[in-house]
Amino acid sequence: MSATIIDGKDLSLALKDEMKVQIAQLEAKYGRKPCLSVIIVGEDPASQSYVRGKIKAAAYVGMDSRLIELPASVSQDELLSLIRDLNADGGVDGILVQLPLPKHIDSNLVIEAIAPAKDVDGFHPVNVANLWLGLDCMVPCTPKGVMKMLERAGIEVAGKTAVVVGRSNIVGKPVAKLLLDANATVILAHSRTKDLKAMTLQADILVAATGAIGLIKGDMVKPGAAVIDVGIGRGADGKLHGDVDFESACERAAYITPVPGGVGPMTITMLMANTIECFIKRMHAC
Ligand code: NDP
């Protein structure tokens, strides 16, 4: 069997083109476009590259964006005060603070300072709690992207066995909850799981989110499974790789996402979707 590749780049482009149309309609209706405010602290090259990608995506879909670049020496109080200003700014719909932050700043305090209604990353405790309670919330971008890939590839989730490998707060746990909400039977595996292969072989839907390059070999994939590879790491060859050994997994999976060009582009695209969602909710609340 040779798996069908779910191309995250193509899908992202299609979704962003749909958003372009939607934003033009929103602007005609409400007199302004959604606006995403992105704060970056310091000059970490990886963070700068992620932020550039986000601003570029915002421009592509036609939304407004504000990039606020702060020196690594900025104090926690100054950052919190800036967030409070953005919370109160009626022209800003989404606020994203690029992580990680310098060590002298408490990331939890910063995340908690963002108004839940503008929390486009879905990391605020109120949004996390509401996700787990099944209430209206901002869903974190990567998990949302995983679900969108399954949906757009036409993969039925209800009644399936889904195995998520990795239990972080930003990927593994929310993906597991979203799959549960979509009526999958979910196994959440991690580094202390005994016999990971016995777990993954049960997976109709296998989501790998560990950062351990090549952890999932082809013989760990159930024939006919849908394999979503969230992991990204740089291999000894200097190239980007996922958690899944792509070549061998392709032989068994029915669907698979590549790395790069899989979940990565979807994460940024879902950030755009979340900003639009914040905008619409705020307009309706007015
Ligand atoms: P974390 O390091 O926070 O979590 C990794 C998880 O994987 C942990 O739960 C850990 O288990 C588990 N794990 C690690 N090694 C193994 C192993 N050998 N077997 C089983 N489980 C293991 O990472 P994140 O969740 O933040 O990110 C995961 C990966 O996804 C990374 O490669 C990251 O770069 C990538 N990523 C990609 C995004 C995208 O847009 N494509 C967005 C976000 C992340 P334990 O809890 O027991 O330690």
Boltz pocket constraint, residues with backbone or C-beta under 6 A from the ligand:
constraints:
  - pocket:
      binder: B
      contacts: [[A, 142], [A, 165], [A, 166], [A, 167], [A, 168], [A, 169], [A, 170], [A, 171], [A, 172], [A, 189], [A, 190], [A, 191], [A, 192], [A, 196], [A, 208], [A, 209], [A, 210], [A, 211], [A, 212], [A, 215], [A, 229], [A, 230], [A, 231], [A, 232], [A, 233], [A, 263], [A, 264], [A, 265], [A, 267]]
      max_distance: 6.0
